[in-house]
């Protein structure tokens, strides 16, 4: 299966699909954090390739409700971010999963098909993750664990906090590769 992991610099999702024997490549404006098949470019240039599946992680900076207090000052940026989301959702790819936190995508485009938590996939933490799905089933929990620590929310300020907060949990990535391939 040919898998495009859009807007991913970490390689976590890409590598989960590669581990399952798929031809997977990540694409982001940033360089990849770990060695592997990666395109450092605007993913929109690659949407018309022969992909069977796209997992998209568009930047949430102007979309996540956690930043709602700044929305009034970011109307143009939010409009552009929503246009990018629409482009990804409407890509000519048979199977699509778009991932984002609780965001204005729910009110401006459509409600998510599913909301998952890391604790459903082996991580004792909370971080609501929404999926907008096209021709894919909802992810089924693989390892429900006790503990509901909100580690991501409690991260101290740092220059790369945004980057650390955006990385997909490995348990969720593995579930994607097992259930959506």
C-alpha positions in Angstrom: 0.0 0.0 0.0 1.3 3.5 -0.9 0.8 5.7 2.2 1.3 9.5 2.4 1.7 10.9 5.9 1.1 14.6 5.3 2.4 17.3 7.7 4.6 14.9 9.7 8.1 15.7 10.7 8.5 13.1 13.5 8.3 9.9 11.3 6.2 8.2 14.0 3.2 7.4 11.7 5.3 6.9 8.6 7.6 4.4 10.4 4.6 2.5 11.9 3.3 1.8 8.3 6.8 0.9 7.1 7.1 -1.6 9.9 4.0 -3.3 8.6 5.6 -3.6 5.1 4.0 -0.6 3.4 5.5 2.0 1.1 5.1 5.1 3.3 6.5 8.5 3.0 6.1 11.6 5.2 5.9 15.1 3.8 6.3 18.3 5.7 7.8 21.8 5.3 10.1 20.8 8.1 12.9 18.2 7.9 12.2 14.8 9.3 13.4 14.2 12.9 14.4 10.6 12.1 16.0 9.2 9.0 13.4 7.7 6.6 11.5 8.4 3.4 10.6 12.1 3.7 9.7 14.9 1.3 10.6 18.4 2.6 8.1 20.4 0.7 4.4 21.6 0.5 2.3 18.4 0.5 -0.2 20.0 -1.9 2.3 19.3 -4.7 2.0 15.6 -4.1 -1.7 14.9 -3.5 -2.2 13.7 -7.1 0.3 10.8 -6.9 -0.8 7.2 -6.7 -1.6 7.1 -3.0 -3.9 4.5 -1.5 -4.1 6.2 1.9 -3.2 9.6 3.4 -2.9 10.3 7.1 -2.9 14.1 7.4 -1.8 16.1 10.4 -2.4 19.8 9.4 -0.9 22.3 11.8 -3.4 23.2 14.5 -1.9 26.6 15.5 -4.9 28.6 14.0 -7.5 25.8 14.4 -7.3 24.3 18.0 -9.8 25.6 20.4 -7.1 25.8 23.0 -6.0 29.0 21.3 -9.6 30.4 20.9 -8.7 33.6 22.8 -6.5 34.6 19.9 -9.0 33.8 17.1 -10.2 37.4 16.7 -6.6 38.4 15.8 -6.1 35.4 13.5 -9.1 35.5 11.1 -7.0 35.5 7.9 -4.6 32.7 9.2 -7.6 30.6 10.4 -9.3 31.0 7.0 -6.1 29.8 5.2 -5.7 26.9 7.7 -9.3 25.8 7.0 -8.7 26.0 3.2 -5.7 23.8 3.7 -7.8 21.3 5.7 -10.4 21.3 2.9 -7.7 20.7 0.3 -6.5 17.7 2.2 -10.0 16.3 2.9 -10.8 16.6 -0.8 -7.6 15.1 -2.1 -8.1 12.5 -4.9 -7.0 9.7 -2.5 -9.4 6.8 -1.8 -8.7 6.6 2.0 -8.1 9.6 4.1 -7.7 10.2 7.8 -7.2 13.8 8.9 -6.1 14.3 12.5 -6.3 17.4 14.7 -7.2 18.3 18.3 -10.6 19.7 19.2 -10.8 22.5 16.8 -12.9 24.8 14.6 -12.8 22.2 11.9 -15.8 20.7 13.8 -17.9 23.9 13.3 -16.5 25.3 10.1 -16.3 22.1 8.0 -17.9 19.1 9.8 -17.8 17.2 13.1 -15.1 14.6 13.4 -15.9 10.9 12.8 -14.1 9.9 15.9 -12.3 11.2 19.0 -9.7 9.0 20.7 -7.4 9.3 23.7 -3.8 8.1 24.1 -5.0 5.9 27.1 -7.0 3.8 24.6 -3.7 2.8 22.9 -1.3 2.1 25.8 -0.4 5.5 27.0 -1.7 6.7 30.4 -2.4 10.2 29.3 -5.2 12.4 28.0 -5.1 14.3 24.7 -8.3 14.3 22.7 -7.4 13.5 19.1 -10.1 13.9 16.5 -10.2 12.0 13.2 -12.1 13.0 10.1 -12.3 9.8 8.0 -12.9 9.0 4.4 -13.5 5.3 3.5 -11.8 4.2 6.8 -13.3 2.6 9.9 -13.0 4.1 13.3 -9.9 3.0 15.2 -10.6 0.4 17.8 -8.7 0.7 21.1 -5.8 -1.7 21.4 -4.6 -1.3 24.9 -6.8 0.6 27.4 -4.7 1.6 30.4 -5.3 3.2 33.7 -4.1 6.7 34.4 -5.3 9.9 32.9 -2.3 12.3 33.2 -2.6 15.4 31.0 1.2 15.5 30.3 0.9 17.5 27.0 -1.1 20.3 28.6 1.4 20.5 31.5 4.5 20.8 29.4 6.5 23.9 30.5 7.1 26.7 28.0 10.0 26.1 25.6 11.0 27.0 22.0 10.0 23.5 20.8 6.9 22.9 23.0 4.6 23.2 19.9 6.7 20.5 18.2 6.6 18.1 21.2 2.9 18.6 21.6 2.2 17.7 18.0 3.9 14.3 17.8 1.5 11.3 17.4 1.6 8.8 20.2 3.2 5.5 19.1 0.3 3.4 20.2 -2.1 5.4 18.0 0.3 5.2 15.1 0.6 1.4 15.4 -3.2 1.1 15.6 -3.5 3.1 12.3 -1.0 0.9 10.6 -2.7 -2.3 11.8 -6.3 -1.3 11.3 -6.2 1.0 8.2 -3.8 -0.9 6.0 
